[in-house]
Amino acid sequence: MLKPKKIAIVHDWLVTDGGAEKVLKNIIDLYPNADIFTLVDFLDKQEREAILGGRQTNVSFIQKLPFAQKHFRHYLAFFPRAIEQFDLSEYDLIISSSWAVAKGVKKIRKQLHVSYCHTPIRYAWDLYDEYTSDLPIFMKQVVQGILKYIKRWDYRSSKRVDFFIANSYFVKERIVRNYQREAVVIHPPVDTDSFILESEKEDFYLTVSRLVPYKKVPMIVKAFNLSGKNLVVIGSGPEYDLVSGIAKSNVRVLGWQEREKIVGYMQRAKAFIYAAEEDFGIVPVEAMACGTPVVAYGVGGIRDSVVENETGVFFMEQNEKSLNEAIENFEKIPFEYRKIADHAAVFATSRFKDEFRSYIEFCLKEFYDKKYH
């Protein structure tokens, strides 16, 4: 087995402990001696310990720009320059964990770059109109110009990657469409061991997410307002006041909760409701690990994890009518909770590590065989 002497891991930015950071943590577990590079790093002590094992990172010049801690995204136009200024010439292997610009780091001929792509940068490709539609005319023109620049740069820089890994078949298709590159699929790691099967379900539905627009939580609440069925909403974010303000008495909005409480609700819920279009979606797998079926918007990476009529059901429009019809269909199906939990185990952390390590070894062999023959 080929063993690179020096490894660099490049991650877009470190500001919270989310799904991409769970991937990063497991990559670091596999390569504990690697150096870590990121645009900005504003993790608190607890998050740093959880994701990085307490380690420090190498950051870009954006870290020191005014108001960067709260508003670093406003420096989007500088992201390509910032990521390209990292000098990685001393490393044999570069692994990027990228949903924005990390995969655009520069490399030299002797280096292997494998990119774990959570998604091609969404606001430059798929969500261009959504990000600019409500802006004042002058600001809209400025932002459109920046996004066009980012899109061109994103396509050019994709050619620097030697091998792509996609986190779902949905993202694999986007990599083919946007970059004209192939990718293997390795699903993200899910800590299924922390979510224990419970076969005694109670008479309520559950949704857990950040309360931001694309998660469609207000739509979920409105659907349950209409049906009168019991719903528990867990999460915080900009839409908290909106969600809690429209909720009727059958909808409990709990805000942020400790992980242990979330697990308890997931175990007892009749079903988990998921209305976002995601590139994969870790939380529905966590719910299934508890034996809890999922009622999900059937577009995107969710189709990699939910098996229709076996571990959940889909609705095909992000509106109250479509969701309530799916719930009515769900209630007619005798789901097997053990079977659902067994299916979720396919996405366990150990599986991710085995697949990722094996693929990196394959890439090293392919790269050096081509280089020296």
N, C-alpha and C positions, 0 to 999 in steps of 0.2 A: 504494500500500500504506500502511495506517495504521501509524504508529510511535508507541507510547506513550512518553511522556517519562521516566517512572519506573516501574520494575518491581520487585516484591517476589517472592521465591521462598521458600515456606514448606515446611519438611521436618519430619517428626515429631521425630526426634532423631538425633544424630550421635555414635555410639559405636564403629562398626566400618565396614569397607568391604564391604558386602554388595550384593545385587542392586538394592535400592532406591537405594543410593548410586551405582550405575552409571547409573541413570536420572537422578539428580540431577546428576551430573557432565556428562552430555550436555546437559541443560537449561541448565546454567551456560555450557557452551561456546556455546550458541545466543544467550544473553543475558548476556554477560560483565560488563555494567555493573549488573546487578541486585543488590539487597541481599538477603542471606540471613537468614532467621529460623528458629529451631528451639528446641524446649523446652530441650534440654541439648546441649552440645558438649564431648565428652571425647576427641576425636581426637588421636592422637599426631602428631608432625611429618610422618612418612612418609605416614600416611593423609590428613592435611590437604592435603598437596601433591598426592596422587593424585586426591582427590575435588574439592577446592575450589581447586586451583592455589595453595595456600598462604594463601588468604584467611581473614579472621576473620568471625565470624557474630554476629548479635544473638540473645541467649538470654533465656529466661524466668527468673522468680524461683526456679524449681526447681533451677537450676544451683547455687545457694548454700545449699540446704537440707542438713541433716546427712546424711552418708553418701551423697549423691546420686550420686557417681561410680560406685559399685558397686550401689546399690539405688534408683536413681531411679524404677524401675517401681513401687516400693512407694507412690509418691505419685500413683498412678493417679487417685484421687478429685479431685486438684487439676489434672489435665491440662486439662479444659475451661476452667477459670478462667484457667489460665496462657496457653493459646493465644488466648483472647479478649482478654487484656490487651495484646497487641501493637497499637500504634497505627500502622495502615497507611494513614491517611487521605490522606497526600501522594502515594500511588502511583496510577497510572492502570490498571495491570495487575497482578493477583495470580495467580501460578501456584503451586498447592500440589502437593506430592508426598506422598501420604497413604495410610497403611495403618492409621492410628489416629485422631489428632485434628487433623492439620494442615489438613484441609479445613474445619474449624470456625472459622477466623479470621473476625472481624467485618469487614464492608465497608460502605461507604456507596453511595448510589444511583449515583453517577457512575462507580464502579469496576467493571471486568470481572474476574471470578474464574473461572479455568479450573482444574479439579482433575484431576491424573493420579492415578487411584485404583488402587493396588496391590491393595486389597481393602477392603470395609467392615470395620470393626474386629471381628476374629474372636472375641475372647473375650467380646464383648457379644452377638453374634448366633449364630454357628454352634457355638462351642466353650464355651458357657455351662456346660453340665453337666460337661464334661471338666475345666474349670478349678476346679470347686467340689466334685466328687464325693468327694475324699479328705480334705477339710479337717475338722478337729474341729467339732463342732456350732456352737459360739459363733462361731468364725472363719468358718464357712460362711455363717452368717446375715449377718455383716458384709460379706463379699465379695459375696454375692448382692445385697445392698442397693446396693453400689457399682456393680456391673455393670448392675443395672436402671436406675440413674441415668444411667450412661454410655450405655446403649442409647437411652433417651429423648432425651438430649442429642444423640446422634449422628444420630438421625432428624431432629430439629428443625434442627440446624445444616446438614444436607445441603441445605436449602432456600436457603442462602446462596450456593451454587455456581451459577454461570450455565451452565456447560457441563462435563460429565463426560467424561473419557477413561478407558477401562478397559484394563488390560494384557492381557486375554484375553477370549474369549467367555464363559468360565466366570465371570469377575468381572463382565462386563456383565450377565449374568443375575442375579447377586447384587445389583447396583445397582438393577435393575428391581424385584426382589422386596423388598428391604429399604427402599429410598428412594422407590420409585415414580418413578424418574427414568430417562431414556434416556441412553445413552453410546455414543460411537464407540470402536472398538478400535484401539489402536496398540500393537503388541507391544514389549516392552522391547528396548533395544539389546544386541546380543551382539557381542563383539570377535572375530568369526569369522576375521579376518585373522591372529590369533595362533595359530590351531589349523589346522595344515596336514594335508592329506590324506595318509594312509599306507595303501597297499593290501596291505602284508604284515602280516597279523594273526598273533598268537601265541595259544597255547592257555591263555588265562586270561580271566576276566571281571573287571570293574572297577566299584567304586562309590566315589564321592567326595562327602562331605557332612559337615556338622557332626554330631557324634554326640549328637543330642538325640532324645527319645522319638518325636516325630512322623515322623522320617525312617525309622524302622523298620529300622535297620541290624542290630540283633540278629536280627530275623526273616530278613533276607537271609543272615546268617552261618549260622543254623540250617538254612536251605534248602540251602546248599552243604555243610554238614556231612553232610547226608543223601545228597546226590547224589555227593559225592566230587570234583566238578569244582573246578578251580582258581579262586580268587577273591583279588583284591587290594582291600583296604579302605584308603582314604586319608581322613584327617580326624581332628579332635580334638573334645573336648567332654565333658560329664558322663558319657556312657556308654562312654568309652574303656576303662575297666577291665572293664566287663561284656562288651564286644565282644571284647577281647583274651583274656579269661578263658574264653570258650566256644568260641573258634576252634580247629578241629582243624588238623592239619598241612597240609592243602590250602588253608588260608585264611591269607593274610599280612596282618597289620594293621600298617600303616606309620606311623600317626599323621599329624601335620601334615607337609606337604611343600612345597617351593618350587614356584612356578608352572611353571617349566621342566620339572621332573620330572613334574608332573601331566600336562602336555601330552604328554610322552613315553609315559606309561602309556596315556593316552587314544588315542594313535595306534596303539599295538600291541595293544590289547585286542580280544578277539573280539566283545564287546558290553559296553555300559554298563548297569548295573542301577540302577533308580530306583524306590523303593517308597513315596515320600511322596505325599500329596495336596497339590498345590501350586496356587497361583493362576496361575502360568505355568511357571517352572522354566528358568533360564538354563543350568545345567550340562549337561543333556541335549543342548541345541543345540550347546554347545561340543564335546561328544563327536561329534555328527553332523558337525560341520565337519571333523573328522579322518577322516571316512568310516566312523566306528564306529556300528553299529546300536544301538538302545536297547531294552531290555526293561523296560517301565514299568508301574506301577499305573495302569490306564486311567481314572482319575477326576480331573477338574479340568482345569487349564490345559494339561496335557501333551498333550491332544488337539488343541491349536492347533499344536503343533510336530511331533509324531510321526505319520507316515502309516502306518497298520497294514499290515504285510506288504511295505512299500516302504522305510521307514526304521527300522522296528522292529516289535515285537509288544507286546501288552498282556496283563496278567493282571488279573482283576477282583475278587480278594479278597486282603487283606493277610495272607496266611499262606504257609507253606512249600510246601504242596501246590500251590496256585495258581501260585506263582512257578516251581516246578520244571516244572510242565506247560507253562508258557509258554516256558521255556528249551528244553524238548524240541521244541516247535513251531518255535521260532526256528532250531534247528540243522537243520531240514529245508528252510529257505528259502535260495535262492542270492542273497544281497543284492548289489547293485551299489554298491560303495563310492564311486565317482565321483558317482553319482546322489544318494547320501545327502549328500555334501559340498555338491553344488550346491543341494540343498534347504535346507541350513542357511544358505547365503549369503543367503537371503530375509530373514533376521533381522538382517542386518548393521547396524552402528552408523550408517552413512550413510543407510540406509533410515529408521531411527528419526528422525534429524534432519530429513530431508526431510518426512516425514509430520507430525512435530510442528510444525515451522515453518509448514507449509501450513495446518494446522488452527487454530493460533493466529491466523493472518491471517484465516481464515474467521470465527472467533469475534469478532474485532475488528470486522469489517465488519458482521456480523449484529447485534452489540450496539449499535454506533453508528448503524446504519440505524434500528433500533427506537427508539433514544433520541431521535433528532432528526426522526423522521417520524411 
